[in-house]
């Protein structure tokens, strides 16, 4: 009981140590502002863009385009002498079955409005060409309708498009990646800073290494979960806003609570395991700015990388193996669960193995932590670390 | 509470950091471990707080009430100020103190009262909401001392509590330690500043190269260390140094003037016998034994040990 009371106190302190309201709000406002600028960039750019006058020789009336003013002229030769002064461009258009459909633009210099005009004019001329053919309206509509090739995944009574089925696993992996990277940064800072600020010796006379490491794991895991939830929330909000701005219907994949629940459990246990590993290892680093071991702390990112590697074939043997392997299962099994290609006993078996591995790593990390935390100005050798990890003196 | 150290030895690689050390510290006493760098003071303190274990010998804690040995010293019973010390620099003074108090198991309300009382005493109340890094080194040291004391421990172990403090703050810490003694707390500290320690410690343990070279009260330690005595003598008339140095008990006679001399004598010599011998040379106007500082006595003892 005393152990857990201390763990909660340490966990709370570690969480508060890195959670700063002002910083959190600032990050959210910054992300919102970035999104706002990105979403509104096109509108802003068009609004601020100057109008370009283009001299036109054309047998037809051209459609109105934003920020472009058509100035009909009789010949291109005269207009070209005024290029760059009175005209931003000179355009010659042919739009008849006899002359063909096309346009040629002369410009004084290269600019973005030319690409926009090119695309819009191309579409308009294509339409003109179709209308000139002896076709009725339904035939023209048929020609305008692009050919689609879609893939539908049918599994039992569920039927989802393949692109939609990839959204959830991708979200899961991205959020786990955020958690793992957060764990790397925070645990490294939490422990090496304590060593550098010489807090360790005083604390070691008050708390035991298992209490300390469990408290750190609790606090940093909570922080990582907070970061994961924030990232997911931002992705959802940004997607919603994009749909509203673009006038699309609010089409979100429905929430599968079983998937969400099991994914959360795997993510939490996985983060606890990664944090335990990080805590043990970080305690052996004397100065993160000079230690060659810092890069080793990126290894857990490889475990998540395994998830990205098998995402295109979640039914495959490799995906099945990695979803059972306890160092990668926290990243791969949620993908298979979201894919719907896994039975309940596989989930349970994989979770048990993950829990066992987490406990083993946590126990080894306590030994590493106890050995490394009071070493100032030096680092234990790999041999010492290996012996501590397996529990030999 | 009693702290007993019995024949404790600790070795690191090829160095014997602590060599057969024994001592006892009781409630209401200040025991000072003195010695140069590498004497073994910090190694001994670290064993007493349980950070390391002795290779041989034992450290026993006994309750003041029934003298029964305790199996382990609970973290609430002692306060430890390490030599390598620090607190969370980015957190405020209050956050740091609350955290340490909660880990020590002090109730929230009691902790707040205790923190407030100590901050008032150390005149740091108005700095409570500032991050530690904004405080001067001396003030940070005071906060660390508060963190060591705020749970009212029965045993306080302070490793170099005066280092980094200016003379004013050294005096201030001295007064705090005297107060702790008067409330029955056992205080064990290590220090270099012998002049300071001389003024407050009940017991002194002088160490060199891991071993104890003298221990006891100040008078007892003096007795153990003093091998030579210094005196000053003033004659009513001019005297030659050779006349004095031929006396068998006088090791050296340094003239300070024609009539005044500083004498280094064998410690076994009785002062009244020497005075009679000096009176035979010339009438003595003044005869004063010089009291040597502990610092000098310690240096003499260490040098004698090196020479032997």
HADDOCK unambig.tbl for C-alpha pairs under 7 A between the chains (distance, minus, plus):
assign (segid A and resid 6 and name CA) (segid B and resid 103 and name CA) 6.45 0.50 0.50
assign (segid A and resid 197 and name CA) (segid B and resid 86 and name CA) 5.35 0.50 0.50
assign (segid A and resid 197 and name CA) (segid B and resid 87 and name CA) 6.40 0.50 0.50
assign (segid A and resid 197 and name CA) (segid B and resid 88 and name CA) 6.72 0.50 0.50
assign (segid A and resid 198 and name CA) (segid B and resid 84 and name CA) 5.90 0.50 0.50
assign (segid A and resid 198 and name CA) (segid B and resid 85 and name CA) 5.00 0.50 0.50
assign (segid A and resid 198 and name CA) (segid B and resid 86 and name CA) 4.68 0.50 0.50
assign (segid A and resid 198 and name CA) (segid B and resid 87 and name CA) 6.92 0.50 0.50
assign (segid A and resid 199 and name CA) (segid B and resid 85 and name CA) 6.12 0.50 0.50
assign (segid A and resid 199 and name CA) (segid B and resid 86 and name CA) 4.94 0.50 0.50
assign (segid A and resid 199 and name CA) (segid B and resid 87 and name CA) 5.16 0.50 0.50
assign (segid A and resid 199 and name CA) (segid B and resid 88 and name CA) 6.95 0.50 0.50
assign (segid A and resid 201 and name CA) (segid B and resid 82 and name CA) 6.63 0.50 0.50
assign (segid A and resid 202 and name CA) (segid B and resid 80 and name CA) 6.61 0.50 0.50
assign (segid A and resid 202 and name CA) (segid B and resid 81 and name CA) 6.79 0.50 0.50
assign (segid A and resid 202 and name CA) (segid B and resid 82 and name CA) 6.32 0.50 0.50
assign (segid A and resid 205 and name CA) (segid B and resid 49 and name CA) 6.65 0.50 0.50
assign (segid A and resid 205 and name CA) (segid B and resid 51 and name CA) 6.69 0.50 0.50
assign (segid A and resid 205 and name CA) (segid B and resid 75 and name CA) 6.68 0.50 0.50
assign (segid A and resid 206 and name CA) (segid B and resid 75 and name CA) 5.25 0.50 0.50
assign (segid A and resid 206 and name CA) (segid B and resid 103 and name CA) 6.78 0.50 0.50
assign (segid A and resid 206 and name CA) (segid B and resid 104 and name CA) 6.39 0.50 0.50
